Amino acid sequence: MTKGCELIANERQRQIDVEGYTEKQDSQYVCSELTDAAIIYAMRGYWKKRLNPLIIGNESEPGLMWPFAPEKFKPSQQEYPNGRIRDLIKAGALIAAELDRLLAVEKSRKK
């Protein structure tokens, strides 16, 4: 069985290779956009039962909290638990991207 950290690393690599979300592109997100998107994916299972869809979105479109263009919102359409797992993998990959961005900022400041 594949571990969660491996699934997240694979998704992060897919985001780079397939979607083109490189560290250079991610460096433009300086207002916590990557973290905000990760939160949306991570909390969808909780939020969609408790908060207004206008705020958090629904199965096909994002809510007001989504930091990117609406077409970038791609929640899993799979049944539970597979859909939940997929959304958590996406959230983890977005957190990894934010960590890489912050580490690059820190490294550039030390030069």
C-alpha positions as CSV (number, residue, x, y, z in Angstrom):
1,M,0.0,0.0,0.0
2,T,1.3,3.5,-0.9
3,K,1.8,5.8,2.0
4,G,0.2,9.2,2.2
5,C,3.5,11.1,1.8
6,E,4.2,9.2,-1.4
7,L,0.7,10.0,-2.8
8,I,1.3,13.7,-2.0
9,A,4.8,13.7,-3.6
10,N,3.4,12.0,-6.7
11,E,0.6,14.5,-7.0
12,R,3.0,17.4,-6.5
13,Q,5.1,16.0,-9.4
14,R,2.0,15.6,-11.5
15,Q,1.1,19.2,-10.8
16,I,4.5,20.3,-12.1
17,D,4.7,17.9,-15.1
18,V,1.1,18.0,-16.3
19,E,-0.4,21.2,-15.0
20,G,2.8,23.3,-15.3
21,Y,2.7,24.5,-11.7
22,T,6.5,25.0,-11.3
23,E,8.3,26.6,-8.4
24,K,8.8,29.6,-10.7
25,Q,5.1,30.0,-11.2
26,D,4.3,29.3,-7.6
27,S,6.7,32.1,-6.5
28,Q,4.1,34.7,-7.6
29,Y,1.6,33.5,-4.9
30,V,2.7,35.7,-2.0
31,C,-0.7,36.2,-0.3
32,S,-1.2,32.6,0.9
33,E,-3.1,31.5,-2.2
34,L,-1.5,28.0,-2.2
35,T,-2.3,27.5,1.5
36,D,-5.9,28.8,1.0
37,A,-6.5,26.4,-1.8
38,A,-5.1,23.5,0.3
39,I,-7.5,24.4,3.1
40,I,-10.5,24.3,0.7
41,Y,-9.6,20.8,-0.5
42,A,-8.7,19.6,3.0
43,M,-11.8,20.9,4.7
44,R,-14.4,20.2,2.0
45,G,-15.6,17.1,3.8
46,Y,-16.3,19.1,6.9
47,W,-17.4,22.4,5.3
48,K,-19.8,21.2,2.7
49,K,-22.1,19.9,5.5
50,R,-21.8,22.9,7.7
51,L,-21.2,26.1,5.8
52,N,-23.0,28.0,3.1
53,P,-22.0,26.8,-0.5
54,L,-21.6,30.5,-1.4
55,I,-18.5,30.6,0.8
56,I,-16.9,27.2,0.2
57,G,-18.4,26.1,-3.1
58,N,-20.1,23.0,-4.3
59,E,-19.3,20.0,-6.4
60,S,-18.8,22.0,-9.6
61,E,-17.8,25.5,-8.7
62,P,-15.7,27.2,-6.0
63,G,-17.0,29.5,-3.3
64,L,-15.8,33.0,-2.3
65,M,-12.8,31.5,-0.4
66,W,-11.2,29.9,-3.5
67,P,-8.1,32.0,-4.3
68,F,-7.8,31.2,-8.0
69,A,-9.8,31.3,-11.2
70,P,-13.0,29.1,-11.0
71,E,-11.8,26.6,-13.6
72,K,-8.8,25.8,-11.4
73,F,-11.1,24.3,-8.8
74,K,-11.2,20.5,-9.4
75,P,-12.7,18.7,-6.4
76,S,-12.9,14.9,-6.7
77,Q,-16.2,13.6,-8.0
78,Q,-15.5,10.1,-6.6
79,E,-17.5,8.4,-3.9
80,Y,-16.3,8.4,-0.3
81,P,-13.7,7.5,0.8
82,N,-11.8,7.7,-2.5
83,G,-12.9,11.2,-3.3
84,R,-11.9,12.4,0.2
85,I,-8.5,10.7,-0.2
86,R,-8.0,12.4,-3.6
87,D,-8.9,15.9,-2.2
88,L,-6.5,15.4,0.8
89,I,-3.8,14.4,-1.6
90,K,-4.4,17.6,-3.6
91,A,-4.3,19.6,-0.3
92,G,-1.0,18.0,0.7
93,A,0.5,18.8,-2.6
94,L,-0.5,22.4,-2.4
95,I,1.0,22.6,1.1
96,A,4.2,21.1,-0.3
97,A,4.2,23.8,-3.0
98,E,3.8,26.5,-0.4
99,L,6.6,25.0,1.7
100,D,8.9,24.9,-1.4
101,R,8.0,28.6,-2.2
102,L,8.8,29.7,1.4
103,L,12.0,27.7,1.5
104,A,13.1,29.4,-1.8
105,V,12.3,32.8,-0.3
106,E,14.3,32.0,2.8
107,K,17.2,30.8,0.6
108,S,17.2,33.9,-1.5
109,R,17.3,36.1,1.6
110,K,20.4,34.4,2.9
111,K,22.4,35.2,-0.3
